[in-house]
Amino acid sequence: MLLIFILLCLGILIISAGCLKESSVAVTGITVGAQKVTGAEVTLNVTSDIQNTYGVSSGIARVQLRAYDTESGLVVAERFDDAGFLGVRGSGSVSQTIDLPRKGSYRLVSSVYENGQRKGTGEITVYNLERLTPDIQETGLSISDIDFLVKKVAGERAEIQTDIYFTNDNRAPSGTFDVEVKAKEEDAKLLADKQKTHVESIQPDATRVSSVTLSVPDQYNYVVEVLVWKNDTIVKRGEGNVRLRPGTQVAKDTLFVTKQIETSKFVQNSGSSPVSPVPQPYATKSPGFSPPLVIIALGALVMLAYVRRRQP
């Protein structure tokens, strides 16, 4: 009986000696996702899976995440986060966010440390971050209104001034951006005109009006599209309608009648009131016969008197 107890104790000591050996921690996997994309930066969410494959952890595991520019090899960003105590053959994961410029490619290296000693590493490369489309809602820009003013009508063309109201709903300045405005015929979707303009940075909670003038054929209906460009990417869209030839449905599902409007009546005169044409006096006629008729009548009387004298 004593012999069995001694052997059991020796077995426990042997097992314990094996378990108390130094831990061996490895990075078993890395997952990367784009958490936020703006015009200039990308926030990546990097999750590192780690596991203690042997021995007992000697302390709290910490994960270091570094981003290297693949062209220069320089460290662009770095951060440390705790992964917890792994224990015996334990595993865990840690999620870290890292901000990188929205251009180029980067090598992400995840290293796990215990008591200042590096235990294991893993890496993954992300390519061509400039291809990521910025989150539209993160730009902070909104198109609050679009107005249309007739500036000129000449022949069969009308010049329409388009006023676009941009509001910055973000807590930071919007930064400069470009605006492209396109007028497309409502039915055929043919492009009638397009213009571009540059807009300076808008302060938080501020509104700015940007204007362009479109020259389009008169007596057509148009869909006006507004595209906001930032860093060669469309980050916002909006649209409005200009109906220079509106229509009315007379009977339900039966007849649709178009109306012709005089676009020139809507031409803006730079704040002055429209000048009404001065009525011209009409030519009036005096009562009686006109001079030619009087001459003809006198001639007829003379001829009649001459004929009567010649008669016997």
C-alpha positions as CSV (number, residue, x, y, z in Angstrom):
1,M,0.0,0.0,0.0
2,L,2.8,2.3,0.9
3,L,4.5,1.5,-2.4
4,I,1.4,2.5,-4.4
5,F,1.2,5.8,-2.5
6,I,4.8,6.6,-3.3
7,L,4.4,5.7,-7.0
8,L,1.3,8.0,-7.1
9,C,3.2,10.9,-5.6
10,L,6.1,10.4,-8.1
11,G,3.6,10.4,-11.0
12,I,2.0,13.7,-9.7
13,L,5.5,15.3,-9.4
14,I,6.4,14.2,-12.9
15,I,3.2,15.5,-14.4
16,S,3.5,18.8,-12.5
17,A,7.1,19.2,-13.6
18,G,6.0,18.9,-17.2
19,C,3.2,21.4,-16.7
20,L,5.4,24.0,-15.1
21,K,7.6,24.3,-18.1
22,E,7.8,27.6,-20.0
23,S,4.8,28.4,-22.1
24,S,4.8,28.3,-25.9
25,V,2.3,30.9,-27.3
26,A,1.6,31.2,-31.0
27,V,-0.5,33.5,-33.1
28,T,-2.9,31.1,-34.8
29,G,-4.8,33.5,-37.0
30,I,-5.4,37.1,-38.0
31,T,-8.6,38.6,-39.3
32,V,-8.8,42.2,-40.8
33,G,-11.8,44.3,-41.6
34,A,-12.4,47.9,-42.6
35,Q,-14.2,49.6,-39.6
36,K,-14.3,53.1,-41.0
37,V,-13.3,54.6,-44.3
38,T,-13.0,58.3,-44.9
39,G,-11.5,60.3,-47.8
40,A,-8.0,60.3,-46.2
41,E,-7.8,57.5,-43.7
42,V,-8.9,53.9,-43.1
43,T,-9.6,52.4,-39.7
44,L,-8.8,48.7,-39.7
45,N,-10.1,46.3,-37.1
46,V,-7.5,43.6,-36.6
47,T,-8.3,40.4,-34.6
48,S,-5.4,38.2,-33.5
49,D,-6.2,34.6,-32.3
50,I,-3.5,33.3,-29.9
51,Q,-3.0,30.0,-28.1
52,N,-0.7,28.5,-25.5
53,T,0.3,25.2,-27.0
54,Y,2.5,24.0,-24.2
55,G,3.4,24.8,-20.6
56,V,1.9,27.3,-18.2
57,S,1.6,31.1,-18.9
58,S,4.0,33.1,-16.8
59,G,1.8,36.3,-16.9
60,I,-0.6,38.4,-18.8
61,A,-0.2,38.1,-22.5
62,R,0.1,41.3,-24.5
63,V,-0.3,41.7,-28.2
64,Q,1.7,44.2,-30.3
65,L,0.3,45.3,-33.6
66,R,2.5,47.1,-36.1
67,A,1.8,48.3,-39.6
68,Y,4.7,48.5,-42.1
69,D,4.5,50.4,-45.4
70,T,5.3,47.7,-48.0
71,E,7.3,50.2,-50.2
72,S,9.4,52.0,-47.6
73,G,9.4,49.3,-44.9
74,L,8.8,52.0,-42.3
75,V,6.5,51.6,-39.3
76,V,3.3,53.6,-40.0
77,A,1.3,52.8,-36.8
78,E,1.7,50.7,-33.7
79,R,-0.3,49.7,-30.6
80,F,-0.3,47.3,-27.6
81,D,-3.3,45.6,-26.0
82,D,-3.8,43.0,-23.2
83,A,-4.9,39.5,-24.2
84,G,-5.4,38.2,-20.7
85,F,-4.0,35.2,-18.8
86,L,-3.8,32.1,-21.0
87,G,-3.1,29.5,-18.3
88,V,-2.4,25.9,-19.3
89,R,-3.1,25.3,-23.0
90,G,-5.4,28.3,-23.0
91,S,-6.4,30.4,-26.0
92,G,-7.9,33.8,-26.6
93,S,-8.2,36.6,-29.0
94,V,-7.8,40.4,-29.0
95,S,-9.3,43.0,-31.4
96,Q,-7.3,46.1,-32.1
97,T,-8.1,49.1,-34.3
98,I,-5.4,50.9,-36.3
99,D,-5.6,54.1,-38.5
100,L,-3.7,54.1,-41.8
101,P,-3.6,56.5,-44.7
102,R,-6.1,55.6,-47.5
103,K,-3.4,54.8,-50.0
104,G,-0.8,52.1,-50.6
105,S,-0.3,48.6,-49.1
106,Y,0.7,47.6,-45.5
107,R,2.1,44.5,-43.8
108,L,0.4,44.0,-40.4
109,V,2.5,42.1,-37.9
110,S,0.9,40.8,-34.7
111,S,3.4,39.7,-31.9
112,V,2.4,38.2,-28.5
113,Y,4.5,38.9,-25.4
114,E,4.6,37.5,-21.8
115,N,6.6,39.3,-19.2
116,G,8.3,41.4,-21.9
117,Q,9.4,38.3,-23.8
118,R,8.2,37.7,-27.3
119,K,6.5,34.3,-27.6
120,G,5.1,34.2,-31.2
121,T,4.2,36.3,-34.3
122,G,1.9,36.3,-37.2
123,E,1.4,38.6,-40.1
124,I,-1.0,39.5,-43.0
125,T,-0.7,42.1,-45.8
126,V,-3.5,44.5,-46.9
127,Y,-3.3,45.9,-50.4
128,N,-4.4,49.1,-52.3
129,L,-6.3,50.8,-49.5
130,E,-7.2,53.6,-52.0
131,R,-9.7,51.2,-53.6
132,L,-11.8,51.3,-50.5
133,T,-14.9,53.5,-51.0
134,P,-15.4,56.1,-48.2
135,D,-18.4,55.7,-46.0
136,I,-20.9,58.2,-47.4
137,Q,-22.5,58.9,-44.0
138,E,-19.1,59.6,-42.5
139,T,-18.3,62.6,-44.7
140,G,-20.7,64.7,-42.6
141,L,-22.0,66.4,-45.7
142,S,-25.7,66.6,-46.6
143,I,-27.6,68.2,-49.4
144,S,-30.4,70.1,-47.6
145,D,-32.0,71.8,-50.7
146,I,-31.6,72.5,-54.4
147,D,-33.0,75.6,-56.1
148,F,-33.4,76.3,-59.8
149,L,-33.4,79.8,-61.4
150,V,-33.9,80.7,-65.0
151,K,-31.1,83.1,-66.0
152,K,-31.6,83.4,-69.7
153,V,-33.7,82.1,-72.6
154,A,-32.3,82.5,-76.1
155,G,-33.8,80.7,-79.1
156,E,-34.4,77.1,-78.1
157,R,-32.1,77.0,-75.1
158,A,-32.5,78.0,-71.5
159,E,-29.8,78.8,-68.9
160,I,-30.7,77.3,-65.5
161,Q,-28.8,78.4,-62.4
162,T,-28.6,75.5,-59.9
163,D,-28.1,76.5,-56.2
164,I,-27.1,73.6,-54.0
165,Y,-27.2,73.9,-50.2
166,F,-24.5,71.9,-48.5
167,T,-24.6,71.4,-44.7
168,N,-21.7,69.9,-42.6
169,D,-23.3,67.7,-39.9
170,N,-19.9,66.5,-38.6
171,R,-18.0,67.8,-35.6
172,A,-14.9,68.5,-37.8
173,P,-14.4,70.7,-40.9
174,S,-15.5,69.0,-44.1
175,G,-12.4,69.7,-46.1
176,T,-12.4,70.9,-49.7
177,F,-14.4,69.0,-52.2
178,D,-15.6,69.1,-55.9
179,V,-19.2,69.1,-57.1
180,E,-20.4,67.8,-60.5
181,V,-23.9,68.7,-61.7
182,K,-25.5,66.9,-64.6
183,A,-28.8,67.6,-66.3
184,K,-30.4,64.5,-68.0
185,E,-33.6,64.5,-70.0
186,E,-36.2,62.9,-67.9
187,D,-37.4,60.2,-70.3
188,A,-34.5,59.4,-72.6
189,K,-31.9,60.1,-69.9
190,L,-29.8,61.9,-72.5
191,L,-27.2,64.2,-71.0
192,A,-28.0,67.8,-71.8
193,D,-25.2,69.6,-69.9
194,K,-22.8,69.1,-67.0
195,Q,-20.7,71.5,-65.0
196,K,-18.1,71.2,-62.2
197,T,-17.2,73.6,-59.3
198,H,-14.9,73.6,-56.3
199,V,-16.1,74.1,-52.8
200,E,-13.9,75.2,-49.9
201,S,-14.0,73.5,-46.5
202,I,-17.3,74.0,-44.5
203,Q,-17.2,74.4,-40.8
204,P,-19.2,72.1,-38.4
205,D,-22.9,72.8,-38.4
206,A,-22.5,75.4,-41.2
207,T,-24.3,75.6,-44.5
208,R,-22.9,76.9,-47.8
209,V,-24.5,77.5,-51.2
210,S,-22.7,76.4,-54.3
211,S,-24.0,77.5,-57.8
212,V,-23.5,76.3,-61.3
213,T,-25.3,77.3,-64.5
214,L,-26.6,74.7,-66.9
215,S,-27.5,75.4,-70.5
216,V,-30.2,73.0,-71.7
217,P,-32.7,72.8,-74.6
218,D,-36.0,74.5,-73.7
219,Q,-39.4,72.7,-73.3
220,Y,-38.0,69.5,-71.9
221,N,-38.1,67.9,-68.4
222,Y,-34.8,67.2,-66.6
223,V,-33.4,65.2,-63.7
224,V,-30.5,67.2,-62.2
225,E,-27.9,65.0,-60.5
226,V,-25.4,66.3,-58.0
227,L,-22.2,64.3,-57.3
228,V,-19.8,65.2,-54.6
229,W,-16.2,64.2,-55.3
230,K,-13.5,63.9,-52.7
231,N,-10.1,62.3,-53.4
232,D,-11.2,60.9,-56.7
233,T,-14.2,59.2,-55.1
234,I,-17.9,60.0,-55.1
235,V,-18.9,60.5,-51.5
236,K,-22.4,62.0,-51.8
237,R,-25.3,62.0,-54.3
238,G,-28.4,64.1,-54.6
239,E,-30.9,65.1,-57.3
240,G,-33.7,67.5,-58.2
241,N,-36.1,68.0,-61.1
242,V,-36.6,70.8,-63.6
243,R,-39.8,70.5,-65.6
244,L,-39.8,73.0,-68.5
245,R,-42.7,71.1,-70.1
246,P,-44.9,69.8,-67.3
247,G,-47.8,67.4,-67.9
248,T,-51.3,66.9,-66.5
249,Q,-53.3,63.6,-66.3
250,V,-56.8,64.6,-67.4
251,A,-58.5,61.3,-66.8
252,K,-57.1,58.5,-64.7
253,D,-55.1,56.1,-66.9
254,T,-56.7,57.6,-69.9
255,L,-55.1,60.9,-71.2
256,F,-51.9,62.7,-70.4
257,V,-51.7,66.3,-71.7
258,T,-48.5,68.3,-71.8
259,K,-48.4,72.0,-71.1
260,Q,-46.2,74.4,-72.8
261,I,-44.9,77.2,-70.6
262,E,-43.1,80.4,-71.5
263,T,-39.7,79.9,-69.8
264,S,-38.8,83.5,-70.5
265,K,-41.3,84.7,-68.0
266,F,-39.1,83.1,-65.2
267,V,-35.9,84.9,-66.2
268,Q,-34.4,86.7,-63.2
269,N,-33.7,90.4,-63.6
270,S,-31.0,90.7,-60.9
271,G,-33.6,91.9,-58.3
272,S,-35.3,94.5,-60.5
273,S,-39.0,94.3,-61.3
274,P,-39.9,93.2,-64.7
275,V,-40.5,96.1,-67.1
276,S,-43.9,95.9,-68.8
277,P,-43.9,96.8,-72.4
278,V,-45.4,100.3,-73.2
279,P,-48.6,99.9,-75.2
280,Q,-48.4,101.4,-78.7
281,P,-51.3,103.6,-79.9
282,Y,-53.5,102.0,-82.6
283,A,-53.9,103.8,-86.0
284,T,-57.4,105.3,-86.2
285,K,-59.5,106.1,-89.3
286,S,-61.6,109.2,-89.8
287,P,-65.2,108.6,-90.9
288,G,-66.0,109.0,-94.6
289,F,-64.5,107.8,-97.9
290,S,-60.8,107.7,-98.5
291,P,-59.4,110.0,-101.2
292,P,-59.0,107.3,-103.9
293,L,-62.7,106.5,-103.7
294,V,-63.6,110.2,-104.1
295,I,-61.5,110.5,-107.2
296,I,-63.0,107.4,-108.8
297,A,-66.6,108.6,-108.0
298,L,-65.9,112.1,-109.6
299,G,-64.5,110.5,-112.7
300,A,-67.6,108.3,-113.1
301,L,-69.9,111.3,-112.9
302,V,-67.9,113.2,-115.6
303,M,-68.1,110.2,-118.0
304,L,-71.9,109.9,-117.4
305,A,-72.5,113.6,-118.2
306,Y,-70.4,113.3,-121.4
307,V,-72.4,110.2,-122.6
308,R,-75.7,112.0,-122.1
309,R,-74.7,115.0,-124.2
310,R,-73.8,112.8,-127.2
311,Q,-77.1,111.2,-127.2
312,P,-79.7,112.7,-129.8
